[in-house]
Amino acid sequence: MTDRWIIGMRIFPLLFASLFPVEGSAQSSPNRGPERTWITDVRILSPEKLDRIERGSVLIENGRIARVERRKGAKPPAGATVVSGDGQFLIPGLIDSHVHLASVPGTRPEMNFGPAGAKPTWIKEYFKQLPRSYLYFGYTTLVDLAAIDRRVLDEFRQAPLHPDLCDCGESLPFANGYPMSFAPPEVRFQLFPNFIYDPKQASSIPAQYRPEDHTPAAAVAAVKASGGICIKTYFERGFGADRNLPVMGPDVLADIRQAATQRGLVLMMHANSFDAQRFAVDGHVDVIAHGMWNWGDFDKQADLPGEIRRVLDQIAEEKIGYQATLQVIQGLRAYFDPEYLKMTAIPKVIPPEMLEWFESPDGKWFKKELAPDNTPDRVMREGLDKGPVRRGHQVVSYLAGKHANFLFGTDTPSAPTYGNLPGLNGYLEMQQLQASGLSLEQIFRAATINNAREFKLDSQLGTIELGKIANLVLLKKSPLESVDAYDTIVAVWVHGRQASRGSLAFN
Ligand SMILES: [Zn+2]
C-alpha cells in the first residue's frame, strides 16, 4: 500500500548523494563516560538470569561493565560516582534491529532530500534530536537495514551521545524487482547499484552493468567491504498495478545464502506475505524482516490456515529470527486515530514545529494517499483492524505460543507516516507485541539477548555481564511486570556515559 513512497524516499537521497560526497569514514566514538560509576542497591534484570532477580550493584569502568555484585551491601570502589538504584530496575540497553535513519517520518521525499529551499527548517532539528529520541526510550543499539544515505549514518555516529549503530550497507534487490521497480527505468540501476543481475532480463539492464559485478557473491562482498554486518534482500511480487514483478528464484537465494555465510553476514529478507515467508524459510534466511499480514488467497479466512501454520512451525523450529514489525500497519492507522497526535510523548522526540506541521492539513498529505476517497476515519480503522492488523496479530500470537525467535525490530519509519516516530515507535511496538500474545519476558529477550545473538553482538551487548559494553537502562518499574515499565526510564548509559531521561527529551 505504501511501498511507492518508501521508494520515493530511497530515490531522493541517491539522486542527491553525489552532490554531497561523504567526508572521510573514520569513526571516532564521542560516547565516553566518567572513569568509574557504581550503580548500587538495584534489581538487576539480565536475560541470562531471569530466574533469580537479585538486588546488587554494577560497576562501570571505562565504558565497560567491570563488576556485577549480586548481593546487598557491597562497598563502592574508591573514586567511583555512586548512583543509587534503590527500588529500581537495571536492564541492558535495548536493541532495535530494524530502523531507517535517513527517512524522516511524515514528510514527502522532496522535503527531506530535495533542493535546500524545499527543506523545512525543522528537519535539521529533527536529525539533531534523532539519536537522543532513541535513547529517550532506552534504545542504545540500532541496526539500519539499508544505507540509503551514508551521510545520515555518519552524522548519527558523530553525535555527542548516540546509540551504537550497525548497518546492512546497500541492499540487494533482484534486477527490476521490488523495490527498484518503482524507480523509472533510466535511473533505477543507479539508485540500487548493488542489485542482482538476471541474465533473462539482459535486454532491460544497461550495458555498463557487467553481470560479473552483480552476482550474489559480488553484491555480498560489496556489503562486507562497506562495513555492513547484514545482507538485506527482498521477495515481493508486488500488488495493484505492479503485480508480477520479477523475483529471484531459489537458486539465486541459495547463492546469496552461501556468500553471506562465507562472509559471516546475517541474511535478512523483506517478506510480509505467506508466499514470501515460505520462500524465505525454504531458502534458510536468518531473519524475516516483517510480520505476515498478507495471506494471499487466505486473506478473508478468519482462522490461521493450516498451510500458514506449517510455515510458522518451521520458522519457530528452525529459530529463524522474526521481526513482527506490527507498527508498520499501526503507523498507517495513526492517520485515522484522532488520539494519536495527542500523545504526550510526541513533543519529547520531535521538534514542536514538526508536530505543528503534522497537525496542519498539509502535514496530513499522506492520509489522502491512504484514503483518496475521503473514507471516514472509522471505516478506515475498521478496514485495517479486520484485515492486516488482525492477520499480523494472529501470526504473531501463534509464533509466541511456539516460542519463536522474536527479534525486536520496528521498521521506523516504514512509510512516510508520522505514525512511526523514533524511540516512541519502539514503545508502541512493544505494546502491540504484548497485545498479540507475547509475554513480557519474550518482549524483553527479543529486545536484548535475541537481537544481540542474531547479529553476533552478544560478546559485547545484550546482557549485564562482566566485560560487556556498559549500555544500560535504569527503570522505576520492572519490564517483567508491565510493558509500561519501558516508559519509566530514569537514566540511560551509553558506553558508561550517563544521561538522565529528561536530558534526552527535545524539551
Ligand atoms: Zn524496513
Residues whose N, C-alpha, C, O or C-beta is under 5 A from the ligand:
A	BS01	ZN	D411
